[in-house]
Amino acid sequence: MKGLQKDASHKGLELRVAVNEQLPAMVKGDPDRLKDALLHLTSYAFKQSSHVNVEVDLIQTKKNVSTIGFTIQDNGPGKSEAELDVSLSPI
């Protein structure tokens, strides 16, 4: 996240990151894929807006397995109902 914040700052963009304090200190997974996904999503959000919020939350913990959720929100124009209907229709 620090790398994303540095990039945003250099481009004059605002990136806010909120991380839930209850998250486990260590998680098991593929750090490169996670990094790529977050970079892709935040890059897209910055194309729509100059301000992006990223939230990292602990959704649930069950039997030593934690589910972590990411929310990425921008203040761009968004899509109209018609555009959403088209993007959600089956191929």
N, CA, C and O atoms as a CHARMM CRD file, in Angstrom:
* protein
*
  364
    1    1 MET  N      0.81900  -1.18600   0.00000 PROA 1      0.00000
    2    1 MET  CA     0.00000   0.00000   0.00000 PROA 1      0.00000
    3    1 MET  C      0.86900   1.25900   0.00000 PROA 1      0.00000
    4    1 MET  O      0.48000   2.28900  -0.55100 PROA 1      0.00000
    5    2 LYS  N      2.02800   1.17100   0.61100 PROA 2      0.00000
    6    2 LYS  CA     2.89600   2.35000   0.63900 PROA 2      0.00000
    7    2 LYS  C      3.33800   2.73200  -0.76800 PROA 2      0.00000
    8    2 LYS  O      3.44300   3.91600  -1.08900 PROA 2      0.00000
    9    3 GLY  N      3.59600   1.73500  -1.60600 PROA 3      0.00000
   10    3 GLY  CA     3.98100   1.99800  -2.98800 PROA 3      0.00000
   11    3 GLY  C      2.86900   2.70000  -3.75100 PROA 3      0.00000
   12    3 GLY  O      3.12300   3.62300  -4.52500 PROA 3      0.00000
   13    4 LEU  N      1.62300   2.25400  -3.52900 PROA 4      0.00000
   14    4 LEU  CA     0.48000   2.89100  -4.18300 PROA 4      0.00000
   15    4 LEU  C      0.33400   4.33600  -3.72700 PROA 4      0.00000
   16    4 LEU  O      0.04500   5.22100  -4.53200 PROA 4      0.00000
   17    5 GLN  N      0.53400   4.57200  -2.42900 PROA 5      0.00000
   18    5 GLN  CA     0.41300   5.92700  -1.90500 PROA 5      0.00000
   19    5 GLN  C      1.49100   6.84000  -2.49700 PROA 5      0.00000
   20    5 GLN  O      1.22400   8.00300  -2.79800 PROA 5      0.00000
   21    6 LYS  N      2.70200   6.31400  -2.66200 PROA 6      0.00000
   22    6 LYS  CA     3.78900   7.09500  -3.25600 PROA 6      0.00000
   23    6 LYS  C      3.46500   7.47300  -4.69200 PROA 6      0.00000
   24    6 LYS  O      3.63700   8.62400  -5.09300 PROA 6      0.00000
   25    7 ASP  N      2.98900   6.48900  -5.47300 PROA 7      0.00000
   26    7 ASP  CA     2.62700   6.74400  -6.87000 PROA 7      0.00000
   27    7 ASP  C      1.51500   7.78600  -6.96600 PROA 7      0.00000
   28    7 ASP  O      1.57800   8.69700  -7.79200 PROA 7      0.00000
   29    8 ALA  N      0.50900   7.64800  -6.12400 PROA 8      0.00000
   30    8 ALA  CA    -0.61300   8.59100  -6.13700 PROA 8      0.00000
   31    8 ALA  C     -0.12800   9.99900  -5.80400 PROA 8      0.00000
   32    8 ALA  O     -0.54000  10.96600  -6.44400 PROA 8      0.00000
   33    9 SER  N      0.73000  10.11500  -4.82300 PROA 9      0.00000
   34    9 SER  CA     1.25100  11.40800  -4.40000 PROA 9      0.00000
   35    9 SER  C      2.04200  12.07700  -5.52300 PROA 9      0.00000
   36    9 SER  O      1.90600  13.27900  -5.75100 PROA 9      0.00000
   37   10 HSD  N      2.86500  11.30100  -6.22100 PROA 10     0.00000
   38   10 HSD  CA     3.66200  11.83700  -7.32700 PROA 10     0.00000
   39   10 HSD  C      2.78000  12.35700  -8.45700 PROA 10     0.00000
   40   10 HSD  O      3.15100  13.29300  -9.16400 PROA 10     0.00000
   41   11 LYS  N      1.60800  11.74200  -8.62200 PROA 11     0.00000
   42   11 LYS  CA     0.69700  12.13900  -9.69700 PROA 11     0.00000
   43   11 LYS  C     -0.31200  13.19200  -9.23400 PROA 11     0.00000
   44   11 LYS  O     -1.18100  13.59700 -10.00600 PROA 11     0.00000
   45   12 GLY  N     -0.20200  13.63600  -7.98700 PROA 12     0.00000
   46   12 GLY  CA    -1.12800  14.63600  -7.47300 PROA 12     0.00000
   47   12 GLY  C     -2.50300  14.07600  -7.14900 PROA 12     0.00000
   48   12 GLY  O     -3.48600  14.81600  -7.13100 PROA 12     0.00000
   49   13 LEU  N     -2.58000  12.77700  -6.89400 PROA 13     0.00000
   50   13 LEU  CA    -3.83500  12.10300  -6.58300 PROA 13     0.00000
   51   13 LEU  C     -3.90300  11.82200  -5.09500 PROA 13     0.00000
   52   13 LEU  O     -2.87300  11.77200  -4.42300 PROA 13     0.00000
   53   14 GLU  N     -5.10800  11.63900  -4.57400 PROA 14     0.00000
   54   14 GLU  CA    -5.27800  11.36300  -3.15100 PROA 14     0.00000
   55   14 GLU  C     -5.72300   9.91800  -2.94300 PROA 14     0.00000
   56   14 GLU  O     -6.74500   9.48500  -3.47600 PROA 14     0.00000
   57   15 LEU  N     -4.94600   9.18900  -2.16800 PROA 15     0.00000
   58   15 LEU  CA    -5.25800   7.79400  -1.84300 PROA 15     0.00000
   59   15 LEU  C     -5.33000   7.67100  -0.33900 PROA 15     0.00000
   60   15 LEU  O     -4.36600   7.97200   0.36400 PROA 15     0.00000
   61   16 ARG  N     -6.46900   7.23000   0.15300 PROA 16     0.00000
   62   16 ARG  CA    -6.62800   6.96200   1.58900 PROA 16     0.00000
   63   16 ARG  C     -6.79200   5.46500   1.78800 PROA 16     0.00000
   64   16 ARG  O     -7.55300   4.80500   1.08000 PROA 16     0.00000
   65   17 VAL  N     -6.06700   4.94800   2.75900 PROA 17     0.00000
   66   17 VAL  CA    -6.11600   3.52000   3.04700 PROA 17     0.00000
   67   17 VAL  C     -6.50300   3.33500   4.51100 PROA 17     0.00000
   68   17 VAL  O     -5.88200   3.91600   5.40100 PROA 17     0.00000
   69   18 ALA  N     -7.53100   2.52400   4.75700 PROA 18     0.00000
   70   18 ALA  CA    -7.96000   2.19500   6.11800 PROA 18     0.00000
   71   18 ALA  C     -7.85400   0.68400   6.29100 PROA 18     0.00000
   72   18 ALA  O     -8.46000  -0.07600   5.53500 PROA 18     0.00000
   73   19 VAL  N     -7.09700   0.25800   7.26900 PROA 19     0.00000
   74   19 VAL  CA    -6.89600  -1.17300   7.52200 PROA 19     0.00000
   75   19 VAL  C     -7.46700  -1.49900   8.89200 PROA 19     0.00000
   76   19 VAL  O     -7.10700  -0.87500   9.89000 PROA 19     0.00000
   77   20 ASN  N     -8.36500  -2.48500   8.93300 PROA 20     0.00000
   78   20 ASN  CA    -8.98900  -2.92000  10.17400 PROA 20     0.00000
   79   20 ASN  C     -7.91200  -3.43100  11.13300 PROA 20     0.00000
   80   20 ASN  O     -7.08900  -4.26700  10.76000 PROA 20     0.00000
   81   21 GLU  N     -7.92100  -2.93000  12.35400 PROA 21     0.00000
   82   21 GLU  CA    -6.91400  -3.32100  13.35400 PROA 21     0.00000
   83   21 GLU  C     -7.03700  -4.77300  13.79200 PROA 21     0.00000
   84   21 GLU  O     -6.10300  -5.31400  14.38300 PROA 21     0.00000
   85   22 GLN  N     -8.16500  -5.41600  13.51800 PROA 22     0.00000
   86   22 GLN  CA    -8.36700  -6.79900  13.92600 PROA 22     0.00000
   87   22 GLN  C     -7.82700  -7.80700  12.91500 PROA 22     0.00000
   88   22 GLN  O     -7.94400  -9.01400  13.12800 PROA 22     0.00000
   89   23 LEU  N     -7.23600  -7.32700  11.81400 PROA 23     0.00000
   90   23 LEU  CA    -6.67900  -8.24600  10.83100 PROA 23     0.00000
   91   23 LEU  C     -5.53800  -9.05000  11.44700 PROA 23     0.00000
   92   23 LEU  O     -4.79400  -8.53500  12.28200 PROA 23     0.00000
   93   24 PRO  N     -5.40000 -10.30100  11.04300 PROA 24     0.00000
   94   24 PRO  CA    -4.26500 -11.08700  11.53100 PROA 24     0.00000
   95   24 PRO  C     -2.95100 -10.47300  11.06100 PROA 24     0.00000
   96   24 PRO  O     -2.90300  -9.83000  10.01200 PROA 24     0.00000
   97   25 ALA  N     -1.89400 -10.66700  11.82900 PROA 25     0.00000
   98   25 ALA  CA    -0.58200 -10.11800  11.47700 PROA 25     0.00000
   99   25 ALA  C     -0.02800 -10.77400  10.22200 PROA 25     0.00000
  100   25 ALA  O      0.66700 -10.12000   9.44300 PROA 25     0.00000
  101   26 MET  N     -0.31700 -12.03900  10.01200 PROA 26     0.00000
  102   26 MET  CA     0.17300 -12.78300   8.85100 PROA 26     0.00000
  103   26 MET  C     -1.00700 -13.45100   8.16100 PROA 26     0.00000
  104   26 MET  O     -1.93300 -13.93100   8.81400 PROA 26     0.00000
  105   27 VAL  N     -0.96400 -13.47400   6.84700 PROA 27     0.00000
  106   27 VAL  CA    -1.96800 -14.19800   6.07300 PROA 27     0.00000
  107   27 VAL  C     -1.25500 -15.05300   5.03600 PROA 27     0.00000
  108   27 VAL  O     -0.14100 -14.73900   4.61600 PROA 27     0.00000
  109   28 LYS  N     -1.90300 -16.12900   4.63200 PROA 28     0.00000
  110   28 LYS  CA    -1.33700 -17.04500   3.65500 PROA 28     0.00000
  111   28 LYS  C     -2.00600 -16.75500   2.31100 PROA 28     0.00000
  112   28 LYS  O     -3.22800 -16.62800   2.23300 PROA 28     0.00000
  113   29 GLY  N     -1.21500 -16.65400   1.27800 PROA 29     0.00000
  114   29 GLY  CA    -1.76400 -16.38500  -0.03900 PROA 29     0.00000
  115   29 GLY  C     -0.67000 -15.99000  -1.00400 PROA 29     0.00000
  116   29 GLY  O      0.51600 -16.08300  -0.68900 PROA 29     0.00000
  117   30 ASP  N     -1.07200 -15.55300  -2.16900 PROA 30     0.00000
  118   30 ASP  CA    -0.13600 -15.16200  -3.21100 PROA 30     0.00000
  119   30 ASP  C      0.01800 -13.63900  -3.19600 PROA 30     0.00000
  120   30 ASP  O     -0.85200 -12.93000  -3.70300 PROA 30     0.00000
  121   31 PRO  N      1.10700 -13.13000  -2.62500 PROA 31     0.00000
  122   31 PRO  CA     1.26200 -11.67900  -2.49500 PROA 31     0.00000
  123   31 PRO  C      1.34500 -10.95700  -3.84400 PROA 31     0.00000
  124   31 PRO  O      0.89200  -9.81900  -3.96600 PROA 31     0.00000
  125   32 ASP  N      1.92300 -11.61500  -4.85500 PROA 32     0.00000
  126   32 ASP  CA     2.04000 -10.97500  -6.16500 PROA 32     0.00000
  127   32 ASP  C      0.67900 -10.79400  -6.83400 PROA 32     0.00000
  128   32 ASP  O      0.41200  -9.74900  -7.42800 PROA 32     0.00000
  129   33 ARG  N     -0.17800 -11.80600  -6.74000 PROA 33     0.00000
  130   33 ARG  CA    -1.51600 -11.69600  -7.33700 PROA 33     0.00000
  131   33 ARG  C     -2.34400 -10.65200  -6.60200 PROA 33     0.00000
  132   33 ARG  O     -3.08100  -9.89200  -7.23100 PROA 33     0.00000
  133   34 LEU  N     -2.23200 -10.60800  -5.28400 PROA 34     0.00000
  134   34 LEU  CA    -2.96400  -9.61000  -4.51000 PROA 34     0.00000
  135   34 LEU  C     -2.49600  -8.20800  -4.88100 PROA 34     0.00000
  136   34 LEU  O     -3.31000  -7.30800  -5.08700 PROA 34     0.00000
  137   35 LYS  N     -1.19600  -8.03300  -4.96400 PROA 35     0.00000
  138   35 LYS  CA    -0.62000  -6.73300  -5.32400 PROA 35     0.00000
  139   35 LYS  C     -1.08400  -6.31300  -6.72100 PROA 35     0.00000
  140   35 LYS  O     -1.46700  -5.16100  -6.92800 PROA 35     0.00000
  141   36 ASP  N     -1.05100  -7.24100  -7.67500 PROA 36     0.00000
  142   36 ASP  CA    -1.50100  -6.94300  -9.04000 PROA 36     0.00000
  143   36 ASP  C     -2.97500  -6.54800  -9.07100 PROA 36     0.00000
  144   36 ASP  O     -3.35300  -5.59700  -9.75500 PROA 36     0.00000
  145   37 ALA  N     -3.80700  -7.28000  -8.32800 PROA 37     0.00000
  146   37 ALA  CA    -5.24100  -6.98400  -8.30800 PROA 37     0.00000
  147   37 ALA  C     -5.50500  -5.60300  -7.71600 PROA 37     0.00000
  148   37 ALA  O     -6.28700  -4.82900  -8.26800 PROA 37     0.00000
  149   38 LEU  N     -4.85400  -5.29100  -6.59200 PROA 38     0.00000
  150   38 LEU  CA    -5.04800  -3.97300  -5.97400 PROA 38     0.00000
  151   38 LEU  C     -4.53300  -2.85400  -6.87600 PROA 38     0.00000
  152   38 LEU  O     -5.15700  -1.79700  -6.97000 PROA 38     0.00000
  153   39 LEU  N     -3.40500  -3.07900  -7.53700 PROA 39     0.00000
  154   39 LEU  CA    -2.85900  -2.08500  -8.44600 PROA 39     0.00000
  155   39 LEU  C     -3.81100  -1.84400  -9.61600 PROA 39     0.00000
  156   39 LEU  O     -4.05800  -0.70100  -9.99900 PROA 39     0.00000
  157   40 HSD  N     -4.33800  -2.91900 -10.17300 PROA 40     0.00000
  158   40 HSD  CA    -5.27500  -2.80500 -11.30000 PROA 40     0.00000
  159   40 HSD  C     -6.53300  -2.03500 -10.88500 PROA 40     0.00000
  160   40 HSD  O     -6.96100  -1.11700 -11.58400 PROA 40     0.00000
  161   41 LEU  N     -7.11500  -2.40700  -9.75900 PROA 41     0.00000
  162   41 LEU  CA    -8.35400  -1.76700  -9.31600 PROA 41     0.00000
  163   41 LEU  C     -8.14900  -0.30200  -8.93600 PROA 41     0.00000
  164   41 LEU  O     -8.97600   0.54600  -9.27200 PROA 41     0.00000
  165   42 THR  N     -7.05600  -0.00100  -8.24100 PROA 42     0.00000
  166   42 THR  CA    -6.82300   1.39700  -7.87100 PROA 42     0.00000
  167   42 THR  C     -6.45600   2.22900  -9.09600 PROA 42     0.00000
  168   42 THR  O     -6.84400   3.39400  -9.18200 PROA 42     0.00000
  169   43 SER  N     -5.72000   1.65700 -10.03900 PROA 43     0.00000
  170   43 SER  CA    -5.38400   2.37700 -11.27100 PROA 43     0.00000
  171   43 SER  C     -6.64600   2.73300 -12.03700 PROA 43     0.00000
  172   43 SER  O     -6.77800   3.85000 -12.53700 PROA 43     0.00000
  173   44 TYR  N     -7.57000   1.79000 -12.13200 PROA 44     0.00000
  174   44 TYR  CA    -8.84200   2.05400 -12.81500 PROA 44     0.00000
  175   44 TYR  C     -9.62800   3.13000 -12.08100 PROA 44     0.00000
  176   44 TYR  O    -10.20900   4.01400 -12.71100 PROA 44     0.00000
  177   45 ALA  N     -9.64700   3.06000 -10.76100 PROA 45     0.00000
  178   45 ALA  CA   -10.36700   4.06700  -9.97900 PROA 45     0.00000
  179   45 ALA  C     -9.76800   5.45100 -10.19500 PROA 45     0.00000
  180   45 ALA  O    -10.50500   6.43400 -10.27400 PROA 45     0.00000
  181   46 PHE  N     -8.45000   5.54500 -10.29200 PROA 46     0.00000
  182   46 PHE  CA    -7.80800   6.84100 -10.51300 PROA 46     0.00000
  183   46 PHE  C     -8.08600   7.38800 -11.91100 PROA 46     0.00000
  184   46 PHE  O     -8.01600   8.60000 -12.11700 PROA 46     0.00000
  185   47 LYS  N     -8.40100   6.52100 -12.87300 PROA 47     0.00000
  186   47 LYS  CA    -8.77800   7.00600 -14.20200 PROA 47     0.00000
  187   47 LYS  C    -10.12700   7.71700 -14.13700 PROA 47     0.00000
  188   47 LYS  O    -10.40000   8.60900 -14.94100 PROA 47     0.00000
  189   48 GLN  N    -10.96500   7.32600 -13.18900 PROA 48     0.00000
  190   48 GLN  CA   -12.29900   7.89600 -13.05700 PROA 48     0.00000
  191   48 GLN  C    -12.32400   9.10100 -12.12000 PROA 48     0.00000
  192   48 GLN  O    -13.27000   9.88900 -12.15100 PROA 48     0.00000
  193   49 SER  N    -11.29600   9.24900 -11.29000 PROA 49     0.00000
  194   49 SER  CA   -11.36100  10.19500 -10.18800 PROA 49     0.00000
  195   49 SER  C     -9.96300  10.58900  -9.73400 PROA 49     0.00000
  196   49 SER  O     -8.98000   9.94200 -10.09700 PROA 49     0.00000
  197   50 SER  N     -9.87900  11.64000  -8.95000 PROA 50     0.00000
  198   50 SER  CA    -8.58900  12.04000  -8.38100 PROA 50     0.00000
  199   50 SER  C     -8.49400  11.66200  -6.91000 PROA 50     0.00000
  200   50 SER  O     -7.49700  11.96500  -6.25500 PROA 50     0.00000
  201   51 HSD  N     -9.52000  11.00500  -6.38800 PROA 51     0.00000
  202   51 HSD  CA    -9.57900  10.64700  -4.97300 PROA 51     0.00000
  203   51 HSD  C    -10.07800   9.20800  -4.85300 PROA 51     0.00000
  204   51 HSD  O    -11.15000   8.87700  -5.36000 PROA 51     0.00000
  205   52 VAL  N     -9.30300   8.35300  -4.18200 PROA 52     0.00000
  206   52 VAL  CA    -9.67400   6.94400  -4.03500 PROA 52     0.00000
  207   52 VAL  C     -9.51700   6.52700  -2.58000 PROA 52     0.00000
  208   52 VAL  O     -8.51900   6.85300  -1.93900 PROA 52     0.00000
  209   53 ASN  N    -10.50800   5.80400  -2.06000 PROA 53     0.00000
  210   53 ASN  CA   -10.45100   5.21000  -0.72200 PROA 53     0.00000
  211   53 ASN  C    -10.29800   3.69900  -0.86200 PROA 53     0.00000
  212   53 ASN  O    -10.99800   3.06800  -1.65500 PROA 53     0.00000
  213   54 VAL  N     -9.38400   3.12800  -0.09200 PROA 54     0.00000
  214   54 VAL  CA    -9.20900   1.68100  -0.04900 PROA 54     0.00000
  215   54 VAL  C     -9.41900   1.24700   1.39500 PROA 54     0.00000
  216   54 VAL  O     -8.78100   1.77100   2.30900 PROA 54     0.00000
  217   55 GLU  N    -10.32100   0.28200   1.59600 PROA 55     0.00000
  218   55 GLU  CA   -10.56200  -0.26500   2.93100 PROA 55     0.00000
  219   55 GLU  C    -10.22500  -1.74400   2.91700 PROA 55     0.00000
  220   55 GLU  O    -10.61300  -2.47300   2.00400 PROA 55     0.00000
  221   56 VAL  N     -9.50000  -2.17900   3.93400 PROA 56     0.00000
  222   56 VAL  CA    -9.16800  -3.58800   4.09500 PROA 56     0.00000
  223   56 VAL  C     -9.83000  -4.02900   5.38900 PROA 56     0.00000
  224   56 VAL  O     -9.49600  -3.53200   6.46400 PROA 56     0.00000
  225   57 ASP  N    -10.77000  -4.96300   5.28600 PROA 57     0.00000
  226   57 ASP  CA   -11.55600  -5.38600   6.44300 PROA 57     0.00000
  227   57 ASP  C    -11.45800  -6.88000   6.69900 PROA 57     0.00000
  228   57 ASP  O    -11.24300  -7.68000   5.78900 PROA 57     0.00000
  229   58 LEU  N    -11.61800  -7.22000   7.94400 PROA 58     0.00000
  230   58 LEU  CA   -11.75200  -8.61600   8.35300 PROA 58     0.00000
  231   58 LEU  C    -13.23200  -8.93900   8.29000 PROA 58     0.00000
  232   58 LEU  O    -14.02500  -8.37400   9.04300 PROA 58     0.00000
  233   59 ILE  N    -13.60900  -9.84200   7.40000 PROA 59     0.00000
  234   59 ILE  CA   -15.02000 -10.16500   7.22300 PROA 59     0.00000
  235   59 ILE  C    -15.45600 -11.21400   8.23700 PROA 59     0.00000
  236   59 ILE  O    -16.48800 -11.06500   8.89100 PROA 59     0.00000
  237   60 GLN  N    -14.67300 -12.26400   8.36300 PROA 60     0.00000
  238   60 GLN  CA   -14.99000 -13.29300   9.35900 PROA 60     0.00000
  239   60 GLN  C    -13.77200 -14.14800   9.64100 PROA 60     0.00000
  240   60 GLN  O    -12.86400 -14.25300   8.81600 PROA 60     0.00000
  241   61 THR  N    -13.76400 -14.74600  10.79800 PROA 61     0.00000
  242   61 THR  CA   -12.73400 -15.70800  11.15200 PROA 61     0.00000
  243   61 THR  C    -13.44300 -16.94400  11.68500 PROA 61     0.00000
  244   61 THR  O    -14.25700 -16.86600  12.60600 PROA 61     0.00000
  245   62 LYS  N    -13.12000 -18.07400  11.09300 PROA 62     0.00000
  246   62 LYS  CA   -13.75100 -19.32100  11.50800 PROA 62     0.00000
  247   62 LYS  C    -12.71000 -20.42600  11.45000 PROA 62     0.00000
  248   62 LYS  O    -12.11500 -20.66200  10.39900 PROA 62     0.00000
  249   63 LYS  N    -12.48700 -21.09600  12.55200 PROA 63     0.00000
  250   63 LYS  CA   -11.52800 -22.20300  12.62200 PROA 63     0.00000
  251   63 LYS  C    -10.15400 -21.79900  12.09100 PROA 63     0.00000
  252   63 LYS  O     -9.58600 -22.49200  11.24700 PROA 63     0.00000
  253   64 ASN  N     -9.61900 -20.68100  12.58200 PROA 64     0.00000
  254   64 ASN  CA    -8.30500 -20.15900  12.19700 PROA 64     0.00000
  255   64 ASN  C     -8.18100 -19.79100  10.72400 PROA 64     0.00000
  256   64 ASN  O     -7.07000 -19.68100  10.20600 PROA 64     0.00000
  257   65 VAL  N     -9.31700 -19.59800  10.04100 PROA 65     0.00000
  258   65 VAL  CA    -9.31000 -19.14700   8.65500 PROA 65     0.00000
  259   65 VAL  C    -10.02600 -17.80400   8.61700 PROA 65     0.00000
  260   65 VAL  O    -11.19400 -17.69600   8.99100 PROA 65     0.00000
  261   66 SER  N     -9.30900 -16.78300   8.15800 PROA 66     0.00000
  262   66 SER  CA    -9.88300 -15.43900   8.08800 PROA 66     0.00000
  263   66 SER  C    -10.22100 -15.08600   6.65400 PROA 66     0.00000
  264   66 SER  O     -9.47500 -15.40400   5.72800 PROA 66     0.00000
  265   67 THR  N    -11.34200 -14.43200   6.48500 PROA 67     0.00000
  266   67 THR  CA   -11.72800 -13.90400   5.18100 PROA 67     0.00000
  267   67 THR  C    -11.52400 -12.39900   5.23100 PROA 67     0.00000
  268   67 THR  O    -12.04700 -11.71600   6.11300 PROA 67     0.00000
  269   68 ILE  N    -10.75700 -11.89300   4.27400 PROA 68     0.00000
  270   68 ILE  CA   -10.42400 -10.47000   4.23600 PROA 68     0.00000
  271   68 ILE  C    -11.09100  -9.86600   3.01100 PROA 68     0.00000
  272   68 ILE  O    -11.07800 -10.45600   1.93100 PROA 68     0.00000
  273   69 GLY  N    -11.67300  -8.69100   3.18500 PROA 69     0.00000
  274   69 GLY  CA   -12.35300  -8.00900   2.08700 PROA 69     0.00000
  275   69 GLY  C    -11.68800  -6.68500   1.76400 PROA 69     0.00000
  276   69 GLY  O    -11.14200  -6.01900   2.64400 PROA 69     0.00000
  277   70 PHE  N    -11.73900  -6.31200   0.50200 PROA 70     0.00000
  278   70 PHE  CA   -11.19000  -5.04500   0.03600 PROA 70     0.00000
  279   70 PHE  C    -12.31600  -4.24300  -0.60000 PROA 70     0.00000
  280   70 PHE  O    -13.08800  -4.77100  -1.40000 PROA 70     0.00000
  281   71 THR  N    -12.40700  -2.98300  -0.24600 PROA 71     0.00000
  282   71 THR  CA   -13.35500  -2.07200  -0.86800 PROA 71     0.00000
  283   71 THR  C    -12.55300  -0.93400  -1.47200 PROA 71     0.00000
  284   71 THR  O    -11.75900  -0.28900  -0.78700 PROA 71     0.00000
  285   72 ILE  N    -12.76400  -0.69300  -2.75000 PROA 72     0.00000
  286   72 ILE  CA   -12.08500   0.41100  -3.42400 PROA 72     0.00000
  287   72 ILE  C    -13.16900   1.32900  -3.96300 PROA 72     0.00000
  288   72 ILE  O    -14.02200   0.91500  -4.74800 PROA 72     0.00000
  289   73 GLN  N    -13.11900   2.58000  -3.53000 PROA 73     0.00000
  290   73 GLN  CA   -14.17400   3.53400  -3.86200 PROA 73     0.00000
  291   73 GLN  C    -13.55400   4.81000  -4.42600 PROA 73     0.00000
  292   73 GLN  O    -12.59300   5.34500  -3.87300 PROA 73     0.00000
  293   74 ASP  N    -14.11800   5.29000  -5.53500 PROA 74     0.00000
  294   74 ASP  CA   -13.66400   6.56700  -6.08300 PROA 74     0.00000
  295   74 ASP  C    -14.84900   7.52400  -6.12700 PROA 74     0.00000
  296   74 ASP  O    -15.98500   7.12400  -5.87400 PROA 74     0.00000
  297   75 ASN  N    -14.58400   8.78500  -6.44600 PROA 75     0.00000
  298   75 ASN  CA   -15.66600   9.76100  -6.51600 PROA 75     0.00000
  299   75 ASN  C    -15.94800  10.16400  -7.96300 PROA 75     0.00000
  300   75 ASN  O    -16.36700  11.28800  -8.24200 PROA 75     0.00000
  301   76 GLY  N    -15.70700   9.21700  -8.87800 PROA 76     0.00000
  302   76 GLY  CA   -15.96600   9.45700 -10.30100 PROA 76     0.00000
  303   76 GLY  C    -17.45200   9.44600 -10.60500 PROA 76     0.00000
  304   76 GLY  O    -18.27000   9.25600  -9.70500 PROA 76     0.00000
  305   77 PRO  N    -17.80800   9.65000 -11.87400 PROA 77     0.00000
  306   77 PRO  CA   -19.21300   9.78700 -12.25100 PROA 77     0.00000
  307   77 PRO  C    -20.02000   8.50100 -12.13800 PROA 77     0.00000
  308   77 PRO  O    -21.24600   8.55900 -12.04500 PROA 77     0.00000
  309   78 GLY  N    -19.37800   7.35800 -12.14300 PROA 78     0.00000
  310   78 GLY  CA   -20.11400   6.10000 -12.05200 PROA 78     0.00000
  311   78 GLY  C    -20.83200   5.76900 -13.34700 PROA 78     0.00000
  312   78 GLY  O    -20.62000   6.42000 -14.36900 PROA 78     0.00000
  313   79 LYS  N    -21.68500   4.75000 -13.29700 PROA 79     0.00000
  314   79 LYS  CA   -22.43700   4.31700 -14.47800 PROA 79     0.00000
  315   79 LYS  C    -23.91800   4.55500 -14.25200 PROA 79     0.00000
  316   79 LYS  O    -24.40800   4.50100 -13.12400 PROA 79     0.00000
  317   80 SER  N    -24.62100   4.81700 -15.33900 PROA 80     0.00000
  318   80 SER  CA   -26.07300   4.97700 -15.26000 PROA 80     0.00000
  319   80 SER  C    -26.71300   3.59800 -15.09700 PROA 80     0.00000
  320   80 SER  O    -26.05200   2.57500 -15.27900 PROA 80     0.00000
  321   81 GLU  N    -27.99400   3.57600 -14.75500 PROA 81     0.00000
  322   81 GLU  CA   -28.72200   2.29600 -14.62100 PROA 81     0.00000
  323   81 GLU  C    -28.66800   1.50500 -15.92800 PROA 81     0.00000
  324   81 GLU  O    -28.50000   0.28600 -15.90400 PROA 81     0.00000
  325   82 ALA  N    -28.80700   2.18600 -17.06500 PROA 82     0.00000
  326   82 ALA  CA   -28.77600   1.51800 -18.36700 PROA 82     0.00000
  327   82 ALA  C    -27.41400   0.87800 -18.61700 PROA 82     0.00000
  328   82 ALA  O    -27.34000  -0.24900 -19.10800 PROA 82     0.00000
  329   83 GLU  N    -26.33400   1.58800 -18.28300 PROA 83     0.00000
  330   83 GLU  CA   -24.98800   1.03200 -18.45900 PROA 83     0.00000
  331   83 GLU  C    -24.77000  -0.16600 -17.55200 PROA 83     0.00000
  332   83 GLU  O    -24.14100  -1.14300 -17.95800 PROA 83     0.00000
  333   84 LEU  N    -25.28300  -0.10400 -16.32700 PROA 84     0.00000
  334   84 LEU  CA   -25.15300  -1.24000 -15.41600 PROA 84     0.00000
  335   84 LEU  C    -25.91900  -2.43800 -15.93500 PROA 84     0.00000
  336   84 LEU  O    -25.42500  -3.56300 -15.85600 PROA 84     0.00000
  337   85 ASP  N    -27.12900  -2.22200 -16.47000 PROA 85     0.00000
  338   85 ASP  CA   -27.92500  -3.32300 -17.01400 PROA 85     0.00000
  339   85 ASP  C    -27.18500  -4.01200 -18.15000 PROA 85     0.00000
  340   85 ASP  O    -27.20200  -5.23900 -18.24000 PROA 85     0.00000
  341   86 VAL  N    -26.53700  -3.24300 -19.01900 PROA 86     0.00000
  342   86 VAL  CA   -25.80200  -3.81500 -20.15200 PROA 86     0.00000
  343   86 VAL  C    -24.58300  -4.58400 -19.65500 PROA 86     0.00000
  344   86 VAL  O    -24.30400  -5.68100 -20.13900 PROA 86     0.00000
  345   87 SER  N    -23.84500  -4.01200 -18.68000 PROA 87     0.00000
  346   87 SER  CA   -22.63000  -4.68400 -18.21500 PROA 87     0.00000
  347   87 SER  C    -22.92900  -5.93600 -17.40600 PROA 87     0.00000
  348   87 SER  O    -22.06600  -6.80600 -17.28800 PROA 87     0.00000
  349   88 LEU  N    -24.13500  -6.05100 -16.84400 PROA 88     0.00000
  350   88 LEU  CA   -24.48500  -7.21200 -16.03500 PROA 88     0.00000
  351   88 LEU  C    -25.23100  -8.28800 -16.83500 PROA 88     0.00000
  352   88 LEU  O    -25.47800  -9.37800 -16.31900 PROA 88     0.00000
  353   89 SER  N    -25.59000  -7.99300 -18.08300 PROA 89     0.00000
  354   89 SER  CA   -26.35100  -8.97100 -18.86200 PROA 89     0.00000
  355   89 SER  C    -25.45200 -10.12200 -19.29400 PROA 89     0.00000
  356   89 SER  O    -24.27000  -9.91600 -19.56800 PROA 89     0.00000
  357   90 PRO  N    -26.01100 -11.34800 -19.35800 PROA 90     0.00000
  358   90 PRO  CA   -25.20900 -12.50800 -19.74400 PROA 90     0.00000
  359   90 PRO  C    -24.77300 -12.41700 -21.20800 PROA 90     0.00000
  360   90 PRO  O    -25.44500 -11.82200 -22.05100 PROA 90     0.00000
  361   91 ILE  N    -23.62700 -13.02700 -21.46800 PROA 91     0.00000
  362   91 ILE  CA   -23.07100 -13.02100 -22.84000 PROA 91     0.00000
  363   91 ILE  C    -23.69200 -14.11400 -23.65100 PROA 91     0.00000
  364   91 ILE  O    -23.36000 -14.27600 -24.82500 PROA 91     0.00000
